[in-house]
Amino acid sequence: MDNLGSILAPRSIAIIGASPDAEKIRGRIVAAPIAGGFDGPIYPVNPAHQEIQGLRAYPSIAAIGASVDLALIAIPAERVAGALKECADAGVKGAVILSSGFAESGAAAVALQEHIGDIAKAHGIAVCGPNSVGLLNRDAQLNATFSPGANVVGAPRAAQGSGKSVAVISQSGGLGFAVYNRGRRRGIAFSHVVSTGNEAHLGALDFVDFLLADAEIGAFIILVEQVRSASRLLEVADKAAALGKPLIVAKLGRSEAAKRGALSHTGSMTGAEYAYDAVFRHAGIIRAEDQDELLDIAAAFTSCPLPSGRNVGVVTISGGVGVWLADVCEKHGLKVPELESGLQEQLRAFIPDYGGVTNPVDITAQAMEQGGNIGAIELLYNSPQTDAVAVVASMAEAKMVTAEKAEIARIQARQEKPLLYYSYTLPSEDALSHLVDAGVQCYTSLQGCARALESLADYSAFLELRAADSMLQDVEVPTLPARAEVFTEWSAAPYLAALGIAAPEARLAQNADEAAAAAAALTGPVALKAQSPDLPHKAAAGGVVLGVEGDWAVRRAYEQVTSLPENIALEGVLVQKMAPKGIEMIAGIAQDETFGPLVMVGFGGSEVEETRDVAWAPVPFGTMRALALIRSLRGAARLDGGTRARRVDIGALARLLAVLSLFAHHNRGRIAELDLNPLVLYEDGEGLMALDALIVVQGD
């Protein structure tokens, strides 16, 4: 979007609906850019006034007679489309519509909003809103909002320079500026805040995509109620990952969507939150739960390099708090390892016997007064045993940090591993200011500090996984028919075989004689399964008998599984050789309304919907991502074996998931559901076997 820069960094502004009353919204959007120091021309547009807040006013946008980059529109909803058309005719490049009364007001106003989008597309004018609260650009000294939480004057800049600022993009009106307001008090450097409102034309992802090229920005805070383009989200997230710029997202409205009818276990366990969590994890998007967590994570990413692992060194002047932080770190998947003896001896040279040198390192107040704090920090920072350093201190007074500021800044400037401070007292403004000047962020929450370190480690691991993963090249993916159809286990078998998915040997019987002959040919115990598109859950309906052996038993089982209601159209009975026992898993594909096909893996069997130990990922992906998906299961340790069992063939399961992802991607829009349950996993090197299958095709 070429004109998007005219919204974010305009050289001139027109304010349509401007008011002389700076207490009103239409007056505040005049006062704000003036007070912010915007150095381009500002043109108030209001035919009722000749002057507004010391500026010449104009009766119309056309009357200005000069080039205008950005129009801020704050007039009644029914007049917005006309004003936007006038802006386009006058050559205005971009507009932010602050007016409300559109889709958020109900169905009657939806047409007004759609008309705005049509005008923007037809005339090539970039439009943000309607129902926007405006925007802010620190470097352009642009405060184009009526939010009381916005102010560009004195906005902090990052001490370390490039890549250390945060951009906030929010669909929610005032929430983005609330995050900005909170973050400024912590000394976080913000480059932009944009409120996208109802997104009649431009959406949050458009602004993120555009700002990714800004070298000053190192992380994005994004507040969304709805992702309007799933493919665009994955595209922008991948672009951000390639640049190492994390997207930190708060997804509002997390209540689970009403469940739709589903024929398979896979389909019944999908839903809005499963999909969002799966896509965010797959794309390296970091999900936060509240404003403080958003800021905790963003502060770390814009002050620290990524760690090479999860080992944290803790330096503290309070032994109890240091231990507490260590506990919280371990709950967040981090490690606080015992330091090797040589490093302990170096620490003991200036730490009294009653201090601690194992990790956490308790330097004591005595050692602190002799410079022990910086000494311990530097030793841990230099140690290959630690991937990050967290310093626990009281910042209620600025004395200590004032004395150590230069040394802290020197260590932080190396940017070799994360360095964070945690203050167990509320930090004074001076102490906080000194740390910010040194480029270090100070946390006032144990959870926040640990969550920040966890996010850094997770993102580092994600980037490594992204670089290592590659699509399978040796798979010929079959194409499903374009018509809607339900494939039973028997009719799905050719597709699974083409994908290299093993299944027990089986025959289809149309009567008891054929069933008995099939069982005799297969030798050993067999399973008999009714095959019908009308019977996806055949076991629950009595359509499955397992472990049948002998002519008489097979005939009796055949009669049992075919004793079905008259409305069930039976394709036949599958006579299938019983498979050896193993660990029962489930794998499948489900179609999400927002994100399209998702692949699922989990622990299977009859209790799958009770345990719900499953994980999802959008398609396509390779075996490395598949392995990570398997490892994300709560019970993943079971797959590694133990004293009574050997490790199972996780590699075979990873390949199957990667193959399913290619199958789903190739047949995008056709597969409603695919269910392999149970999927039995055998010992390492012995592969797996799909003991049941169902494919539901929804057609093109």
N, C-alpha and C positions, 0 to 999 in steps of 0.2 A: 504494500500500500504506500505509494510514493508520497501522498499528502499527509500521512500520519505524522511525519516530522513537523508539519505546520501546526498540529495540535499540541505536541509535546514541547516544541521549542519555537514558538512564533516570534516573528519580528514586530508584529503589530496585532492589536486586539480591538475588536468591536464588541460592545456589550448591548445587546438588543433587549430592551425592557429595563434599562438602567434607571435607578432612582436616586434622588438626592439624599434620601434618608438612609444613613449608613447603619441604622439599627435593623432595617428590613433586609430580607435576603437579596432583593434586587439592588439594594444600595451597598450591601456588603461585598458583592462581587465587583463593585467599582473600587471600593476602599481597599480591598485586599491586595490587588496588584500594585496599587499606588504605594501602600505601606511596605510591600515586599521589595520595593526598589526596582520593579520592572522598568527597563530603560528604553523600551520601544514606545511608539505612540499608542494611546488608549482613546478609543472613540465611543463615548456613550451614545446610544441611539434611543431617542424618545421624543416624539413630536410635541409633547407637552412642555418641554423645557429647552431653553437656549443654552443653559449651563448646568452642569451636574458635578458637584464636589470639586469645583475649580477647573473643570474641563469643559471645553466647548461641546455642546450636544448637537446631534444631527437628527433630522426628522425621519430619515430612512437610511438603510445601508448604502443605497445608490448615491445618496447625497454626500457621502464622505469624499468621494472623488480621489481616493488614494488606495494603494494596494493594502489588502487586509488578509493576513494569514489565518487568524482564528476569530470566530464569532462565538461569544457566549450568549446563549438564548435562554431568557427567563421570562416568558410570557404565557398566557393561558394556552392550554393544550390545543384547543381548536384553531389557534392562530399560528402554531409552530410550523406546520407544513408550508404555509404561504411564505413565512419569514425565511425558511430554509431555501425555498425556491428563489427568493429574491437574493439571498446570499450567493447561491450558485450562479445566478445571472450576473452578479457584480464581480465574480471572479474570486470569491472567498474560497480558500483551499480546504479549511476544516472548520467543524463546528462542535461545540459541546452543548448539549441540550440539558439544561437544568430543570426544565419544566416537568412537573408530574401530571398524572391524570391519563396515563396510557394503559398498557396491558395490565399493570398492577391494579387498575381500577375495575377490571372485569371485561367481559366479552365485548361490550359495546364500544370500548375504546381500543380494542385490538387493531381494528382497521386503521385507526389514526396512526398507530405505531408502524404498521406494515407500510403505510404510505410514505412515512419518513425513510424507511429502508429503500423503497422504490426510487425516491428522489435522489438519495445518495448514490445509488448505483447508476441511475440514468445520467446524472450530471457530473459524476466523478468527484464529488465532495466527500471528504472523510468525516464521518459523524460518530461521536461518542454520546451515548445516552439513548433515549431520554431517561428522565428520572436519575440523572447523574448528580453527584455532589461537587463535581469539578475535578481539578488536578493541580499538581504542584511539581515544579522542577527546580531543584536547589540551584544548579549551576546557571540556569537562565534567570534566576531570581523571579520566577513566575509562581505567584500564588493566585490561582484562578479558581477559587472555591469560596463557598460561604461557610465552611466548617469552622467552628471556633477552635478546633484542635490543630489547625494548620497555621504555620508561620515559618517563612524561609529565612527570616532575619536571624543571623547567628547560628544557623543550622550547622551541626558539626560535620567536619570532613575527616576521613580516615587518616590516621597517622602514617600508615604504611603505603598509602597511595592506591595505585591501580588495582581494581578488582576487590576493593574493600567496602563498597557501598551496597545498600540494599534498595531494591525497587519494590514498591507495594502496588499490586493490581487487585482491585476489589470490585466484585459485582455488587456487594452490599454498600449502600451509600456512605454512611458515616463511619463504618467499622474500619475502613482502611486508614482514615485520618486518625481514628482512635489508636490504632496500632502505632502510627507515626508519632503521635503525641506521647505515648508511653515510652517508645524506643528512644526518643530524643533525650528524655530524662536519664536514660542509661548511657548516653553518649554514643549511641549507634548512629553511624553516618547513613542517611537516606539520600538517594539521588532523585527519586520520583515517587509520587503517589498518584494513582489514577483510579477514579471511580467510574466504572463502565455502565452502571445502571442497567436498563432493560435490554441493552445491546441490540437495537434495531438494525444497526449496520456493523460497526466494529465490536469485537468481543475481547474478553480478557486475553485470550491467546494471541490475538493480533498485536496487542501492545507488548506482551512478553516477547514474541518473535522479533518485533522491531528493536526492542531494547537489548536483546542478546548481543548485539554488535557493539554496545557501549562498553568500552574497556574499564570504566569506573565501577561498573556493577559486577559484584561477585556472587550475589544470591538474590532470589526473588521470593517475596511473600505474596501468596495468591489466595484470595478469599472467594470461594465460589459456592453458589447454591446449585448450579446445574452446569454440566459440561455439554455444550451444544454441538460439539463436533469431536467425536471420539478419535477419528483418524488424525485430526489436527492436533489433538492433545499428544498423541504418541509421536507425531512428527516433531512438534516443538520440544517435547521432553527429550527426544533423541538428539536434537540439535543442541539443547542445553547441556546434555551429558557430554557431548563431544567437546564442548568448551569448558567442562568442569564447573558449570554454574548451576548449583542445586535449585530445584523448585520446591519451596516449602509451602504446603497447601493446608488450609483449613476448609474442609468440605462441610458446608452447613446443611442441615436437614438430613440427619443420618437415620431417621426412623425407617424401619424396613418396609419396603414397598409391599403392597398386597400380593399374596402369592397367586400366581396363575396356575391353571391346571397343567400338570406335567405327567408324562407317561413313564418317565424313568426316574431312578434315584438321583441321577445327575441333574436332571431338570428341576426336581423338587428342591434341590439345595442351592440353586442359584438365586440371585436377587441383587438389588441395587448395591448393598454394602459389600457383598462378596466381590462384585465386579469392580467397584472402585478400589477396594483394598488390593485386589489382584493386579489391576492395571497400574496403580501407583507403585506397588512394590516392583513390578516388572520394569517399569520405566525409570526407577530411581527417584521417584517423587516422594518427598518426606511428608508424612501426614502429622499434623499437630492438632491438639485438642482444644487449646484456648489461646488467648492473646499472649500470655506470658510464655507459653511454650514456643509459639512462633518466634518470639523475640530471642528467647534463650538459644534456639537453634541458629537463627540468622546471625546472632552476635558471634557465635563460634566460627561459622563459615567465613565471616568477613574479617576475622582477626587472626585466624589460625590456618596453617597448612593442614593437609590431610595426613592422618597418622598412617604408619605402615602396619599397625596391628592394634590389639586391644589391651595392652599392658599399660596401666596407669601408675605413675609414681606420685605419692601424696606427701607433701611437706606441710606440717602443721605446728602451730604454737599451742594448740589445745589437743592433748592426746585423745580425749573422748570424742571430740568433733571429727578428728581425723579418722578414727575407727568407724564412726557413723557414716562418713562419706565413703569409706571403703566398702561398707555393707551395701550402701545404695548403688555404688558402681557395679558391684557384682550382681545385684538384682537386675541391672540393665545390660547384662551380658558382657561386662568388662572384667578384667582381671587386675588384681593388686598383688603382684608377685613378691615373694620374699627376695630381698636383694642378695646378691652373691657376697661372699665373705670379704673379698677385697674392697668392695664399695662400702660395706659396713665399717671396715677399719678406717677408711678415709673419713667417713662421717663421724666416727667416734673420736677423731682427733680434735673436734671442737664441740661435740655434744656431750653433756654430762652423763654419768652412768644412769641417772634416773630418767634420762630421755630415751627415745626409741630410735633404732637405726635399721630395723628390719623392713619396714614399709607397712603402714605409714611411718614417715620419719618425723618424730616428735622432737623438735629442736630445743624446746623449753624457752622460757623467757630469758634465762641467763645467756644462752647461746645466741639468742636473737640480738641482744644488746651488743654482742661482739661481732656482728656481721654474719652470724650463722645462717640466717634465712637465705640470703643470696648464695652463700656457699653451698647449702643443701640443694637449692633450686638448680644451681649450675651443675652439680655432680649428677643429679638425676637427669637433667636435660642432656648431659653428655653420655649417659649410660645407654648401651645397646639393649639393656633390660627393659627400658621404658619406651613406650610409643607416645605418651602424653604426660604432662605434669600438671597437677592441680595443687594450688597453694591455699591452705586454710589459714585465715587470719581475721582479726578484728579490725575493721576499717572505720570504727566509730570516730577515731582521731586520725589525722593525716600525718602525724609525726613520722611513723615508720616508713610509709610509702614515699614521703617527701625525701627522706634520706636515701632510699633505695631506688628512686625513680630512674636515674640514669642507668644503673646496672640492669634494672628490669627491662628498660627499653633496648639496651645492648643485646640482651639474650633474646628478646622477642624479635628483634630485627633479623636474627639468623633465619627465622621461619623454617626451622627444621622439624619441629613437632609442635603440637598444640600446647599452649601455656595458658591456663585459666586461673582466676582467683575466685575463692568462695569466702564471703564475709558472713560470719555467724551473728554479727550485729549489723544493724542498718548502717550502711556506709555514709560518712559525711560527704557533703558536696565536694569539698577540697580533695579528700582521699580518692573519690571516684574520678574526679577531674585529672588527677595525677596519673592514675592507671590508664585512663582513656588516652591521655597524651603519650603514654608509653606504648600504646597500641594493644593494651590488654583489657579484656572484658572482665567485669566483676559480677559474680552471681550472688544472690541472696537466698537461694533455695538449693538444698541438697539435691532434690529431684531434678531441678533445672540444670544444675551443673553436670550431673551424671547423664541426663538426657542429651545434653549438648555433645558430650564426649561420645556417647553411643551413636548419635547421628553422624558425626564425623567418621567414626570407624565403619559404620554401615555403608556410608556413601563411598568410602575408599574401596571397600570390598565390592560394592556394586560396579564401580568403574573397572576393576580388575576382571570381574565376571563378564561384563559387557565386551571387553577387549578379547576375552578368551573364547567366547561363544561363537559358533558358526553353524550354519544350516547343513543338514545332511544332504549329500549330493548323489547318493546311490539308491534313491527311492523313486520308483515310478508311481506316481499318485493317480489312482483311478478317479474317474468322474462319475458322480451320482446322476441319476436321471433328473430332468427338470420338473417332473410332475411330483405332486405330494404323494407320499407313500410311506408305509411302515414296513421295515425289513425285520423279520424275525431272525432268530439265531441262524436258522438254515439259510434264509435268503441273504443274510448279511455276510455269510461265510466267504463267498468269493471276493468281496471287497477287503475283508480282513486278511485273507490269504495273499492278495495282491500287495498288501502293506507289510507282509512278513510277520503277521501276528499269529502265533501258533494256537491251535485248538485241538481238543481230543478228537480222535477219529470217530466219525458218526455216519449213520445212514438215515434216510427218511422213509418211514413206513406208512402205508395207507390202510393197513388192516393188521389184525393180530398175527396172522401167518407171516406177513412180511417182517413184523417186529421180531418174532421168534427167530426167523432166519437171519436177520441182521445181528441179533444178539449172539447167535451161535458163531457167526463169522468173525465177530469182534473178539470173542473169547473173554472170559472173566466177567466180573460184575459190570453192569451197564446202568445208565440213567435213561429214563423215558420222560420226554418233555413234549407237551402239547405245543404245536406251532400255529399261532394265529395272530394276525395284526390286531385283533380285538382283545388280545390277552397279554398285554405287556408284562403284567405281574402274575405270571402263570403259577408260581409256587404258592402264592397266597390263595389262589382259586382252586388249589388241588390238582393243578396240571403238571406236577413234577413228582416222580418217584425215583429215589436214588438207591444204589447198591442192589440192583435186581440181578439174580442169577438163576438159571434153569428155565426150561421151556414153559412149565406151568406158571412160574412166578412172572415171567415176562408177559404172558397172555393176560394174566390177572391185572398186572400193572397197566397194560394197554387199555383194558376196559375202564380202569379207574381214571386215567388221565383224559379219556375221551368222554367221560360223563359230565358234559358241560351244557350250559343253557343253549337252547336252540338258536339264539341270536349270535352265537360265536361261530364264525366261519373258520373251519379247521383246515389248515394246509396239509396236515399230516402229523405224525408223531416222530420226533427225533430220538433215535436210539443211539446213545453216545457212550463210548468207553469211559468208565470211571477213571478219573485222573488221580495221580498220587497226591497226598496231602502236602500242603505248604502254607506259607503265610498268605492269607486272603487279603487282597487289595481291591480297589476299585479305580477305574480310569474312565474318562469320558469327555464328551464335548457338550457344551450348552450354548445356546444363542442368547446373548444379552441384548436388550433393546438399544442400549447406548453404545456398547463397545463391540458388539458383534460376537464372533465365536471365541469361547474361552475353553481351555483344556483343564480338566480337573484330575487330581490324583488323591487317593486317601486310603485308609484302612477300610476294607470292604466286608462283605458278608451280609447277613441278615440284620445286623445292628448298625449299619452304616448311618442311617438317619438319626439314630440315638446318639452315637458318639460324635458324629460330624467332625472327625479328625481328617479334614480335607484341605487342599490348597488349590488355587486357581491361577492361571496365567493367560494373557491374551496371546494370539498366534501371529506369526510363526516364531519358533525359537529352536535352538539347537540342544545338544545333549548336556552342555555345561549348565545352561539355565534349567534344564530338566532336573539335573542332579540337585541344584540349589532348591528347586521347588519341592523335591522329595525330602530334602533335609529340613525344610520349614515345617514339616508335620510334627505335631506334638510327640507322637510315638516313634519318631524316626530312629531312635536308638535301638529299637527292637530289630531293625533290619541288619544291624551289625553283629548280631549273634550274642553269645554269652557262654556261660559255663555249660549249658545244656543244649546249645544250638549253634550251628555254624552261621557265618555271615551269608546273607542271601544275595541273589544276583541283581544288585542295584543298577548295574550298568545296563542290563537288559530292560529294566523298567524305564530308565532314562531314555533309552533309544525308542521304546514304544511311545513315550510321551512326545518326543520330538517328531516321530512319524505321524502321530495323531494331529500335531500342530500343523504339519504340512497338508494333511488330508483336509483339515478344517479350513485352512487358508485357501486351498485350491477350490474347495466347494463352498466358499463364503456365500452366505445368503441362502444356501440350500439345506444345510444340516440344522434341524431344530434341536435334536438331541442325539447323542450316541452314548451307549452305556455298555461297559465291559465290567460285569459284576456277577460272581467273583472273578478276579484275575489272580491266579495263584502264582506266587513267586517262590522259586526253588533256590537251592543252595548256589553259592557263587559259581558261575560257569555253566549252570544247568538251565538257565533261562526261565521262562514263564509260560503260562498257558491261560487263554481266555476261556472260562467254563460257561459263560453265557454272554449273549450280545444282543443289542437292540439298536437299530438306526431309524430315526424318525426324520423323513425328508419333508420339508415344508414347501419345496419347489421355489422357482425363481420369482 
